[in-house]
Amino acid sequence: MKRIAATILSLLLLITILSGCYQTGKPKDGKINVVCTVFPQYDWVRQILGEKGDTMELTLLLNSRIDLHSYQPSVDAIARISACDLFIYVGGESDKWVDDALVDATNKDMIVIKLLDVLGEAAKEEEILEGMEADGDGGGDDDEADYDEHVWLSLKNAQIFCLVIADALSSLDTNNAGEYKSNLEIYTARLQALDAEYQTAVDAAPVKTLLFGDRFPFRYLMDDYGLTPHAAFAGCSAETEASFDTIVFLAKKVDELDLNTVMVTESADRSIARTVIDNTRNKNQQILVLDAMQSVTSSEVRNGSTYLSIMESNLNVLKEALK
């Protein structure tokens, strides 16, 4: 909590310094255009806007089961980014395409929020766990750190991001800034309450390890609550097939730790998880799904999915996995 408080204090100072650089009021067409790459950003904006959502045109780019690591922007997506007033993206290796899109942007007054830059030194490098399958493509630039892009899977990070987003929205729409601040306070309280529920659940759990027969995009969440992970692949890995050595390592870990579950993400086909289970002593472990929110669809949004609802569901899964 001390780290979060210090980070928020620093961000408040930064916001005060930079607020004069933001364009104020509404553009001439009466609509403020906001473009988000991934669902959590999109939903945070929705929650902060509240009943003032009709004052802005809000676009979610990744909305059709294509995740951040596979997404290639369409001509329409580039055009939307080019003309928008606020653009929010992660800023990792998977969305390097954004660099070119921003160079060619027609709106030179655009506010850009890059989540990894917001975290600064609190951003975590991609974690390579013991026994994990090596990524055949070697990742990004060997001279640069490969940061874990799944920054939204921390409720603590979400509080920081929402503060910055609320300030940007208020700067673009000064008439409703008071309402955005009020909505932020209410939403932050909900994030904090769920964060506390996670910690309580983990503290009370007899098991402190999660094993993924899949990619591992949950480093931020695991680190927040002191959980130990094992996994087949790194979170941004391009690999889809695990070697015999990786399968055997994970199966032995299941036996060694007497785990009753093997975890997968929402997009997994579960074949690796089943193979791990088939190589354990008891061969009866349950497969549980943690949702990394990498490919939430427009249909799911219309049906009521929110960042908090998915994180609440993840908490229920976590409680089952840590029994």
N, C-alpha and C positions, 0 to 999 in steps of 0.2 A: 504493500500500500504506500509506503514511503516513496518508492520509485515512481508510482503512478502520480502521486501528489506533486512531486518535484517536476515531472514531465509536464503536467497540466499547467503548473505555475510558469514554466519556461514558455509554453505555448501561448499563454495569456499575454506574456511580455512581447512575444514575437508578433502576436495579433495586433497589439497596440501600436507597435512600430510600423507594421505594414498596412494598417487599415486605410491610411491616406492614399495608398496605391490602388485601392479597389474602386471600380466604377460604381457609383451610387445611383439609386432610383431604378426605374424600369426602362428597357429599350423602347424605341418608338413604336414597335408593333404591339406593345402591351404585354407581351409574353416573354418571360425569362427562360432561356433554353438551358437545360441541365442534362448532361450525358454521363452515364456511369458504365463502366465496363462489366462489373460483376454484381450479383444480386444484393449482397449485404450493403454495399454503398447505396444502391437504389432504394432499399428499404429504409436505411437511415435517413435519407433525404425525405422520404414520404412521412416518416414519423415526426421529423422536425417541422415540416410544412403543415402537418395536421389538416385543419379545415381550409387552409390557404393553398391547397394543392392545385387549385384551378388557376393560380397566378403564374404557374410555370409549366412549361412543356418538358416532361421528364422522360428520358429514353434509357432503356436497359439494352446494352448491345448483346450480351451473352444470354440469350433467352430461349434457346432451342436445343438443349442437351449437348451443346458443344462447350467443353470446358476451356478454361483460360489457356491451357497448354497446347490446345489444338486450334484455337480460334484464328481465323484469318479475316480481317475486316473487308466488308464489301465496299463498293464505290459509294453507296448510300451512307454507310457508317462513317466513312472518311468525311463525306460532305457534312454530316450532322456534327461531327467533332469540329470541323473547320469553322463553323458558324456559331457554335454554342457560346454561352456566357460563362458556364462553369463545367469543367471536365474533371472527373474523378477517376483515377486508375491506380493500379497497384504499383507498377514501376519496376517489376522484376524482369528476368530474362525472357519470360513468356510474352510480355507485351512490349518488346523492343520496337515493334512496328510503330508505336506511338510517337517515337522521336521524329520520324519523317512526317507523320500526320500533323504534328504541332508546328514544324518548320513551315509548312504550307498553309497554315490556318489563316483564314481571311479576317477573323476577329482578333485583332492584336491586343484587345483589352481583356481577353479571356482570363478567367481565374482558373488555375490548374492546381489540383490537389493530388500529389503523388504520395500514396500511403507509406511507402518505405521511407521516404524523406521525412514524413511527419514523425515516424518512430525514431529516426536518427540512430543513435548508438544503441537503442533498445531493439533494433531490428536484429533478427537471428539468422546466422548462416545455415544453409541446408545441412541437416545432420545425417552423417553416415554412421549407421549403427552396426554393431558387431553382427556378422553373419549376413548382412544385407547384400543383395545382388548389385554388382557394379553397373553403372549406367554406361551402356555401350557408346553413346554419342559424346561422352566426355563433358556434357554440360555446356556452359557458356565460355566466355573468354577466360583462358587459364590464368591471366594476370589479375582477374577481378574475382572478388568473393561472390559465390552463388548464394543469394539470400533466399530464405524460405518465404515464398510468396503468399502463404495462406495466413496472412496477418489478421484477418477478420475472425479467426477461430479462437480468439481471446476476448472475453468479455471486458477485460481491463483495457485492451487496445481499443475496443469499440467505443469506450467512453472518451478516449483521447480523440479518435477520429470524428466523433459526433460534435465535439466542441469546435473543431476546426471547420467542419461542414456548416454548422449553425452560424458561425461568424461570416463565412463566405455568403451564405444565403441572405443574411441580414444586411450585408454590404451591398448586395445587388438589389434588395427590396427593402429599403430603409423604412417604408411606411408600416411594414409588418414585423419589424425587428423585435419588438416587444413580445409578440406572440411566439416567434421562433425561439426566443430565450426561454419563455415559459414552457413550451413543448420540450425543449432540450432538458430542462430541469426535471420534468416528469419522467421523461424517457431514461435519463441517466440514473434516476432512482430505481427504475425497473431493472436496468442492467446491473446495478450494484446489488440489488436483492437477489437476482439469479446467480451472480458471481458468489455470493455468500452461501447460497444453496449448494452450489457445486462443491465449495470447500467443506461444508458440513458433511456432505455425502461421502467425499473422499476420506475425510478424517475418521468417519465411522466405519469405513469399509475394511474387511479383513484382507482383501487383495489390493495390491498397489501397482500391478503390472498389467499392461494391455499388449496383446500380440496380434499383429495385423498380417493376414495372409493376402497382402495387397500393398499399395502405396501407403506412405505415411505422411499425410498432410497436416497432422495434428500436433506438431511440436509446440506451438504456442500454448495450446490448451493443456497438453501434458505438463509443460514446465510451470504453468500457472499454479497447478495443484500438486506438484511434486510426484507425479506418476512416472513409472519406468516403462518405456516402450521397446518392443521388438517388431521388426517388419521385414517384408520381402524386398521392398524397393523404397527409395527416397520419395519424398512428396511430389517432386517435379520430374521423376524419372520417365524416360520414354520406353523403358522395358515393359514387356507384357508376359514374358515367360521366365519362370524362376528355374535356376539350375538345381540339380540333384542335391548339391551341397547346401544350398539355401533351404530347400525343403526339409532336409534332414536336421539342419540346425534349428529351424523353427519347431519341428516336431519334438525334438529333444527338450527344447525350452518348455513346451507345453507339459511334457511329462515331469521335468525337473521341478517346475513351479506348481504342478498339479492344477493347471488352468482348466476351467470348464467352458471357456469360450474362445473363439477365434474371430477377430474383428475384420470387417471389410468396409470400404466406402460405398456410397450410394451407386456408383457407376460400375462397380466390379461385377464380373460374371461368376465369381465365387469358385472358379475351378481350382485356383491355387489354394484357397482356404480348405476346400474339400481334400485336396491332395495332402496337405499338411495333416489334417485330421486322420486320414487313412494311414498315415505313418506314425501315429501316436500309439501308446500302449492300449488305451481304452477305446479309442476310435468313436467316441460318443459326444464330442464337444459340440456345443451349439454355435452357429454362425450368427453374429449380431452385426447390424449396420449402423455406423456413425455417419451422419450426413455432413460432408465437407462444404456443402453449398457451392460447388463448383459449376453446377449446370442446372440451376433452378429455371423452370420454364415459365413462359407467360401464362399458361394455363394454371399452373400451381399458384402463381401470384393472384390470378383472378379468383381462385378457390380459397384464398385467405392465408396462404403461406406468408410468414413474416420471419425476419431474422430471429426474433425472440421465440416464436413458436417452434422453429427448428432447433434452436439451442435448448429449449425446454425438453423437446423430444430426445435430444442427444443426452441430456441429463438422465432421463429415465433409462435409456440404453446403458449408460455408464453405471448406474446403480446395479443393473442386472449383471453386467460384466464383472463387477468388482465384488460379487458375493463370495 
